[in-house]
Amino acid sequence: MSNKKISESERHRARHAKPPWGSWEVLLEEPTYKVKRVTVLPGKRLSYQKHSNRNEHWSVISGKALVTIEGKDTLLEAGQAIDIPREAAHRVSNPGHSPLVFIEIQRGSYLGEDDIIRLEDDYGRS
């Protein structure tokens, strides 16, 4: 896939993307779970969002992650992990000077990229 934006009709089945905050790639996808590698550039953050059909587990591989869940901040380093419940408002930001890399495991009844409800977004996507 080139750097073209993902069309709305293709968003639910995308395999990788390069949003303004970094990148993500699907490593494994099955009907009830999906595994992604997510990279967040220094000083960037994802939208404050929630999902209707899935929960997520994030495991930090390298860098530092400032994770916000329902307004509560938790700082994670390599080797640490956190669970994001379904319907919980959440975001991750990279407060460090090197890229943040984490593995995201999604579990649920629907795992499409269009199951994102953006509450706040630094890039005008909410």
C-alpha positions as semicolon CSV with decimal commas, in nm:
position;residue;x (nm);y (nm);z (nm)
1;M;0,000;0,000;0,000
2;S;0,131;0,345;-0,084
3;N;0,103;0,647;0,142
4;K;-0,244;0,721;0,000
5;K;-0,517;0,769;0,255
6;I;-0,730;0,464;0,325
7;S;-1,073;0,508;0,169
8;E;-1,370;0,485;0,402
9;S;-1,484;0,160;0,237
10;E;-1,142;-0,003;0,293
11;R;-1,066;0,121;0,647
12;H;-1,215;-0,180;0,824
13;R;-0,972;-0,424;0,658
14;A;-0,650;-0,222;0,639
15;R;-0,324;-0,412;0,708
16;H;-0,100;-0,111;0,782
17;A;-0,109;0,267;0,788
18;K;0,108;0,574;0,849
19;P;-0,108;0,823;1,039
20;P;0,050;1,157;1,144
21;W;0,159;1,017;1,482
22;G;0,361;0,717;1,352
23;S;0,258;0,382;1,203
24;W;0,087;0,050;1,266
25;E;0,097;-0,293;1,105
26;V;-0,127;-0,597;1,150
27;L;0,090;-0,898;1,239
28;L;-0,188;-1,154;1,281
29;E;-0,565;-1,147;1,235
30;E;-0,824;-1,406;1,327
31;P;-1,205;-1,371;1,364
32;T;-1,194;-1,287;1,737
33;Y;-0,849;-1,128;1,781
34;K;-0,595;-0,912;1,599
35;V;-0,229;-0,841;1,680
36;K;-0,065;-0,514;1,573
37;R;0,275;-0,351;1,606
38;V;0,226;0,020;1,677
39;T;0,499;0,285;1,657
40;V;0,443;0,633;1,803
41;L;0,690;0,909;1,716
42;P;0,849;1,116;1,996
43;G;0,613;1,388;2,120
44;K;0,311;1,249;1,933
45;R;-0,010;1,092;2,056
46;L;-0,309;0,901;1,924
47;S;-0,662;1,035;1,946
48;Y;-0,855;1,005;2,272
49;Q;-1,095;0,730;2,165
50;K;-1,304;0,431;2,257
51;H;-1,426;0,113;2,089
52;S;-1,772;-0,042;2,097
53;N;-1,679;-0,399;2,004
54;R;-1,335;-0,477;2,142
55;N;-1,096;-0,453;2,433
56;E;-0,722;-0,413;2,392
57;H;-0,401;-0,522;2,565
58;W;-0,091;-0,310;2,506
59;S;0,260;-0,441;2,577
60;V;0,547;-0,191;2,550
61;I;0,844;-0,323;2,353
62;S;1,065;-0,010;2,350
63;G;1,039;0,352;2,454
64;K;0,799;0,507;2,705
65;A;0,420;0,518;2,686
66;L;0,197;0,762;2,868
67;V;-0,138;0,581;2,866
68;T;-0,459;0,763;2,959
69;I;-0,766;0,551;3,044
70;E;-1,082;0,733;3,152
71;G;-0,874;1,039;3,246
72;K;-0,616;0,851;3,456
73;D;-0,252;0,857;3,336
74;T;-0,009;0,564;3,367
75;L;0,354;0,574;3,253
76;L;0,479;0,244;3,108
77;E;0,827;0,135;3,002
78;A;0,958;-0,160;2,802
79;G;0,833;-0,488;2,950
80;Q;0,520;-0,338;3,103
81;A;0,163;-0,382;2,979
82;I;-0,189;-0,249;3,034
83;D;-0,545;-0,356;2,952
84;I;-0,798;-0,124;2,787
85;P;-1,159;-0,232;2,858
86;R;-1,425;-0,213;2,586
87;E;-1,596;0,130;2,584
88;A;-1,319;0,292;2,795
89;A;-1,194;0,628;2,667
90;H;-0,818;0,592;2,611
91;R;-0,509;0,723;2,435
92;V;-0,136;0,669;2,428
93;S;0,131;0,934;2,386
94;N;0,508;0,918;2,356
95;P;0,673;1,149;2,610
96;G;1,021;1,019;2,524
97;H;1,294;1,112;2,275
98;S;1,291;0,783;2,084
99;P;1,007;0,598;1,907
100;L;0,760;0,411;2,127
101;V;0,685;0,058;2,001
102;F;0,411;-0,154;2,152
103;I;0,217;-0,465;2,062
104;E;-0,160;-0,427;2,065
105;I;-0,382;-0,732;2,102
106;Q;-0,745;-0,662;2,017
107;R;-1,016;-0,907;2,127
108;G;-1,383;-0,881;2,045
109;S;-1,676;-0,944;1,817
110;Y;-1,568;-0,689;1,553
111;L;-1,212;-0,570;1,493
112;G;-1,247;-0,328;1,201
113;E;-1,061;0,002;1,191
114;D;-1,398;0,179;1,170
115;D;-1,479;0,080;1,532
116;I;-1,313;0,398;1,658
117;I;-1,510;0,672;1,829
118;R;-1,273;0,971;1,844
119;L;-1,340;1,202;2,138
120;E;-1,038;1,432;2,082
121;D;-0,779;1,438;1,805
122;D;-0,469;1,649;1,740
123;Y;-0,501;1,596;1,364
124;G;-0,861;1,707;1,297
125;R;-1,005;1,355;1,263
126;S;-1,262;1,368;1,548
